[in-house]
Amino acid sequence: MSNINDFEFNNAGWNKERWDLNYKGEDKDMVIPEELIAKAEGEFTVAISAENSNEIESISIPKNVPNVWLGTLYGARALNKITVDPENPYLKDVDGVLYTKDGKKLIKAPCQKTGKYTVPEGVEELEAFAFQNSHCDEITLPDSLKKIGTGAFQYSEMKKMIVPKGITEIEDGVFSDCRKLEEFEFLGNVKIHYMYMDMDPEMEERISGEGFTKPAECYLLACLKTYPNIDKCRRKFIAAAKRGKREKILEYLLSTAPERTAEKGTFEIEVLEDGSAEIKSYQGEESVIEIPGEIDGKQITAIGAGAFQGNEYVEKVIVPEGVTWIKNNAFQGCISLEEAVLPESCTAIGSSVFEDCKALKKADLPKGVLVLARKVFKNCRSLEKLDIPAGVIKIDDQALYYCERLMDITLPEGLIYLGKECLYACGFNYGPVLPGEWGYSKRKFAIPASVTQIDDGGEGIFAAYAKAQELFGVFEYKLILQVKKGSVAHRYAAKKKIRFELV
């Protein structure tokens, strides 16, 4: 059992309203000494922390603690019980859960409480982080509840949550990283105070699963039902739902979309010196765009720079035979584009042509293409297959940067140049460990001996696999390079300490 010498107790405020209680003992049952707390006077809050907070299993609070702030102990993962001296006029415990004496505020439910927990009727407020790291499957909230504090359910394992009508405003972080939620509903019209001034791109990433925080789909769906910019962002969110395979969100976004008739789009062209023409721009909302091979009697031979850039509606584009050049940024940021059909006549595809086409799954490159231009497929996070033509001699900077679903790719013999970060975070060198594979994976990847230049700028050609840092304390690469002895690739692998085998 802890004793008075295990604690430090110091006034932390000029007005003596806060006292810091730091537990330095090794006992897992923290018993706060009444005589220690007696040093403080008047109205004050005891801020409790512990150096072994994740090992604390119980906390006993004496009768002279008027108010507490549990500091590090809000997230104490081993905590299973909090008890309060029955003579304490300010605080009480009910079945190991800490409340104010009047029962109007729930301060902390221990993380190790499991099963179903019902917050009693009469409770009006949940303290910040009250159920942080909770192991409860289901938490029932009372109709009397009026306020839920920041991070109250952060990292909890609950599967079901219904927020009563009395909650009219809530902070965005209340349900952050509740990834096991299967059922969620706001009974009232809740205003959510989001943590970002510009929440739209963050919400898009949460829906797609690409964001730092990964809320459950049912919670995101509840948020979208009152989201202030839903109509402005609908197309972006639809594309994100497809990428993230959020079927319920996708169904909701499509079913609530205003009815519209997509009229046939219009093309603006520019006549070239040889009498042919290039597409300068497109105006329209068609989901399938079949670019005509001839407009106003002029054969279309090029797609102009930025011609379709930022179009939110196109899902499939068919470029006609006869087009030889697709210029820079032609389809950049077409968030709904899933398939691009390119003609064999095309021999040049410019920089960033498909950059940020995050829904793009298929784009068959014509055989005559010699260069994968800079950023051409950057952030095409849904691209699952890409056959690189045999004649390609250069893969330029960031050409396939963050094509995280591109698991299989073969570099052609005859390839000469690999640009800065050109294959960084492609699926074969980035992402989760595959079933049946160990540690940080052992996927093999061949670099032809014909490669004579590798630009190691930026973060390098391949992504260091962060999971290895967690497992082994070092960064590692998620691949074994197959290289020819003495080749540039062999020297690169040795320099970067990437596992390799000689072929």
LINMO-V173136 format. One record per residue. N is the residue number from 0. SS is DSSP state (a for helix, b for strand, c for the rest). Layout:
BEGIN
N_SS + N_SS
END
This chain:
BEGIN
0_c + 1_c + 2_c + 3_a + 4_a + 5_a + 6_b + 7_b + 8_b + 9_b + 10_b + 11_c + 12_c + 13_c + 14_c + 15_c + 16_c + 17_b + 18_b + 19_b + 20_b + 21_b + 22_b + 23_c + 24_c + 25_c + 26_c + 27_c + 28_b + 29_b + 30_b + 31_c + 32_c + 33_a + 34_a + 35_a + 36_a + 37_c + 38_c + 39_c + 40_c + 41_c + 42_c + 43_c + 44_b + 45_b + 46_b + 47_b + 48_b + 49_b + 50_c + 51_c + 52_a + 53_a + 54_a + 55_c + 56_c + 57_b + 58_b + 59_b + 60_b + 61_c + 62_c + 63_c + 64_c + 65_c + 66_c + 67_b + 68_b + 69_c + 70_a + 71_a + 72_a + 73_a + 74_a + 75_c + 76_c + 77_c + 78_c + 79_c + 80_b + 81_b + 82_b + 83_b + 84_c + 85_c + 86_c + 87_c + 88_c + 89_c + 90_b + 91_b + 92_b + 93_b + 94_c + 95_c + 96_b + 97_b + 98_b + 99_b + 100_c + 101_c + 102_c + 103_c + 104_b + 105_b + 106_b + 107_b + 108_c + 109_c + 110_c + 111_c + 112_c + 113_b + 114_b + 115_b + 116_b + 117_b + 118_c + 119_c + 120_c + 121_c + 122_c + 123_c + 124_b + 125_b + 126_c + 127_c + 128_c + 129_c + 130_c + 131_c + 132_c + 133_c + 134_b + 135_b + 136_b + 137_b + 138_b + 139_b + 140_c + 141_c + 142_c + 143_c + 144_c + 145_c + 146_b + 147_b + 148_c + 149_c + 150_c + 151_c + 152_c + 153_c + 154_c + 155_c + 156_c + 157_c + 158_c + 159_b + 160_b + 161_b + 162_b + 163_c + 164_c + 165_c + 166_c + 167_c + 168_b + 169_b + 170_b + 171_a + 172_a + 173_a + 174_a + 175_c + 176_c + 177_c + 178_c + 179_c + 180_c + 181_c + 182_b + 183_b + 184_b + 185_b + 186_c + 187_c + 188_c + 189_c + 190_b + 191_b + 192_b + 193_c + 194_c + 195_c + 196_c + 197_c + 198_c + 199_a + 200_a + 201_a + 202_a + 203_a + 204_a + 205_a + 206_a + 207_a + 208_c + 209_c + 210_c + 211_c + 212_c + 213_c + 214_c + 215_c + 216_a + 217_a + 218_a + 219_a + 220_a + 221_a + 222_a + 223_a + 224_c + 225_c + 226_c + 227_c + 228_c + 229_a + 230_a + 231_a + 232_a + 233_a + 234_a + 235_a + 236_a + 237_a + 238_a + 239_a + 240_a + 241_a + 242_a + 243_a + 244_c + 245_c + 246_a + 247_a + 248_a + 249_a + 250_a + 251_a + 252_a + 253_a + 254_a + 255_c + 256_c + 257_c + 258_c + 259_c + 260_c + 261_c + 262_c + 263_c + 264_c + 265_b + 266_b + 267_b + 268_b + 269_b + 270_b + 271_c + 272_c + 273_c + 274_c + 275_c + 276_b + 277_b + 278_b + 279_b + 280_b + 281_b + 282_b + 283_c + 284_c + 285_c + 286_c + 287_b + 288_b + 289_b + 290_c + 291_c + 292_c + 293_b + 294_b + 295_c + 296_c + 297_b + 298_b + 299_b + 300_b + 301_b + 302_b + 303_c + 304_c + 305_c + 306_c + 307_c + 308_c + 309_c + 310_c + 311_c + 312_c + 313_c + 314_c + 315_b + 316_b + 317_b + 318_c + 319_c + 320_c + 321_c + 322_c + 323_c + 324_b + 325_b + 326_c + 327_c + 328_c + 329_c + 330_c + 331_c + 332_c + 333_c + 334_c + 335_c + 336_c + 337_c + 338_b + 339_b + 340_b + 341_c + 342_c + 343_c + 344_c + 345_c + 346_c + 347_b + 348_b + 349_c + 350_c + 351_c + 352_c + 353_c + 354_c + 355_c + 356_c + 357_c + 358_c + 359_c + 360_c + 361_b + 362_b + 363_c + 364_c + 365_c + 366_c + 367_c + 368_c + 369_c + 370_b + 371_b + 372_c + 373_c + 374_c + 375_c + 376_c + 377_c + 378_c + 379_c + 380_c + 381_c + 382_c + 383_c + 384_b + 385_c + 386_c + 387_c + 388_c + 389_c + 390_c + 391_c + 392_c + 393_b + 394_b + 395_c + 396_c + 397_c + 398_c + 399_c + 400_c + 401_c + 402_c + 403_c + 404_c + 405_c + 406_c + 407_c + 408_c + 409_c + 410_c + 411_c + 412_c + 413_c + 414_c + 415_c + 416_b + 417_b + 418_c + 419_c + 420_c + 421_c + 422_c + 423_c + 424_c + 425_c + 426_a + 427_a + 428_a + 429_c + 430_c + 431_c + 432_c + 433_c + 434_c + 435_c + 436_c + 437_c + 438_c + 439_c + 440_c + 441_c + 442_b + 443_b + 444_b + 445_b + 446_c + 447_c + 448_c + 449_c + 450_c + 451_c + 452_b + 453_b + 454_c + 455_c + 456_c + 457_c + 458_c + 459_c + 460_c + 461_c + 462_c + 463_b + 464_b + 465_a + 466_a + 467_a + 468_a + 469_a + 470_a + 471_a + 472_c + 473_c + 474_c + 475_b + 476_b + 477_c + 478_b + 479_b + 480_b + 481_b + 482_b + 483_c + 484_c + 485_c + 486_c + 487_a + 488_a + 489_a + 490_a + 491_a + 492_a + 493_a + 494_a + 495_a + 496_c + 497_c + 498_c + 499_b + 500_b + 501_b + 502_c
END
